[in-house]
Amino acid sequence: MKLYYRSLEKKDLAKWEELAKPEFSEEDFCSRDYLLNRWNSTKGWVLMTPEKEWIGCCFINFKFHEYNRGGVHFLEWCIFPKFRKQGYAKYLVKLCFDSSAGFQKSICIHPENSASTALARKYGFKELEMHKCWMVFICDKDFYPPELVNLDISYCNE
C-alpha cells in the first residue's frame, strides 16, 4: 500500500486527541492543550492511507528537555489500533528522523511501554536515565537508521 503523510496543523489536534487519548495513560499523553502550549517549537505529522484515513501521528519538539539542550525531543508516536503490528511505526520514526538530522535526539518512554521501548532501541536510542516515571533514551545526532533510508512515503497537502 502506498503511504502518505502531511504536517499536522492546530485544527488537527482535536482529532489527534480523540483518536489517541484512549491509547495512553493520563500522565503519558501529549494532549491538545499540551501541544498547543509548545506549538511554536513543535512539528507533527499524520501518516495516512491512500484514502486519507489516519494510520498514526508523531510529534517532535525543538526546545524541551534539560538533558538534551539544543537537541530534538520525540514527544509522541502512535499507531492507531486498527493499523498496529503491520509495520507502520517505522514510517513515523522516519518522519521524526528526517526532521531532526544533525540534532541529538531524545525520547521519554514509560518503562511498561514495551512496544515503544523496542522501537526506540531498534532505531538507535540508548537508555540514559530515569526522569520522573519515564526512561530517557538518547540517540546520536549523526545516526540515521539504515532501514529507514529508502522507505517510500509521499507528501500529501490535503
Residue pairs with C-beta under 8 A, 6 or more apart in sequence:
1 49
1 50
2 50
2 152
2 154
3 47
3 48
3 49
3 55
3 88
3 91
3 152
3 153
3 154
4 47
4 48
4 49
4 50
4 52
4 153
4 154
4 155
4 156
5 45
5 46
5 47
5 48
5 91
5 95
5 153
5 154
5 155
5 156
6 45
6 46
6 48
6 155
6 156
6 157
6 158
7 43
7 44
7 45
8 16
8 44
8 45
8 46
8 57
8 59
10 36
10 39
12 44
12 46
13 32
13 35
13 36
14 32
15 54
16 32
16 35
16 44
16 46
16 57
17 31
17 32
19 54
19 57
19 80
20 29
20 57
20 76
20 78
20 80
21 29
21 31
23 78
23 80
23 81
24 78
25 110
27 133
28 110
28 113
28 134
30 59
30 75
30 76
35 42
35 44
35 59
35 75
38 61
38 63
38 64
41 61
41 62
41 63
41 64
42 59
42 60
42 61
42 62
42 75
43 59
43 60
43 62
43 99
44 57
44 58
44 59
44 60
45 57
45 58
45 92
45 95
46 54
46 55
46 56
46 57
47 54
47 55
47 56
47 57
47 58
47 88
47 91
47 92
47 95
47 153
48 54
48 55
48 156
49 55
52 156
52 158
54 80
55 79
55 80
55 83
55 88
55 91
56 77
56 78
56 79
56 80
56 83
56 88
56 89
56 92
57 76
57 77
57 78
57 92
58 74
58 76
58 77
58 78
58 92
58 93
58 95
58 96
59 74
59 75
59 76
59 77
60 72
60 73
60 74
60 75
60 96
60 99
60 100
61 72
61 73
61 75
62 72
62 73
62 103
64 73
64 75
65 71
65 73
65 106
65 108
65 131
65 136
67 106
67 128
67 129
67 131
67 136
67 138
68 104
68 105
68 106
68 138
70 103
70 104
71 103
71 104
71 105
71 106
71 141
72 96
72 99
72 100
72 103
72 104
72 105
72 106
73 105
73 106
73 107
73 108
74 96
74 100
74 105
74 106
74 107
77 89
77 92
77 93
77 96
77 116
77 119
78 92
79 88
79 89
79 92
89 115
89 119
90 123
90 147
90 148
90 151
91 151
91 153
93 119
93 123
93 145
93 148
94 148
94 151
94 153
95 153
96 105
97 105
97 123
97 144
97 145
97 148
101 144
102 141
102 142
103 141
104 138
104 139
104 140
104 141
105 125
105 138
105 139
105 140
105 141
106 128
106 136
106 137
106 138
106 139
107 116
107 120
107 125
107 136
107 137
107 139
108 131
108 134
108 135
108 136
108 137
109 116
109 117
109 120
109 134
109 135
109 137
110 116
110 133
110 134
110 135
111 117
111 133
111 134
111 135
117 135
120 137
120 139
121 137
122 145
123 139
123 145
123 147
123 148
124 139
124 140
124 143
124 145
125 137
125 138
125 139
126 137
126 138
126 139
127 135
127 136
127 137
128 135
128 136
128 137
128 138
129 135
129 136
130 136
